[in-house]
Amino acid sequence: MDELTKAKAAARAAAFTRRNVVKSPERDADAVAHLLELVLPFQGQALAGYMPMRSEVDPVPVMAAMAAFGPVCVPVIKEKGQPLEFHRWEPGCDMVEGPFGAHVPVKAEVIVPTVLIVPLVAFDRSGGRLGYGGGFYDRTLEGLRAGGKVMAIGYAFAAQETDNVPLEATDQPLDAIVTDAGVLRLNGNRPRSRA
């Protein structure tokens, strides 16, 4: 295991511990209020959320609110090493368990999002994101950004912040980060590789 891989593993373990400690309905509600404030101006654009697992902060209330204005979708893992595909989600739609335990819609209507609520394990103030290690969002954001303007919003609890996320060249930065403590707009600030 190289040094970067070790650093990422250690950062993930520490962030999981912090996230598990702070998870609460009150913090989820605070995060939802801040996220809704940020995404409301994007009404009508295709919005990608996610179905929360374990102690992740829950974006579903925001997804449900935004579904009244335009298409909402959730990520689907099609194959290891490939970008995510996004399928239309609506409140109350039939769901099944997909790869890695995340629930996905039974009906597979593909949507290409322009605004993405991105789950994460840890983040830093320069827009660095540490995910679960599969690289799915990095590949997906790289492809979507090559095709046009995309807004990637990291969504987490404030306790998941770290000073410096260990990054490599393929890690895609976030455009904003929303937590229970507020919204951090990054205005195109792109972190450089720290590898």
Secondary structure, 3 states (H helix, E strand, C coil): CCHHHHHHHHHHHHHHHHHHHHCCHHHHHHHHHHHHHHHHHHCCCCEECCCCCCCCCCCHHHHHHHCCCCCEEEEECCCCCCCCEEEECCCCCCEEECHHHCEEECCCCECCCCEEEEECCEECCCCCEECCCCCHHHHHHHHHHHCCCCEEEEECCHHHECCCCCCCCCCCCCCEEEECCEEEECCCCCCCCCC
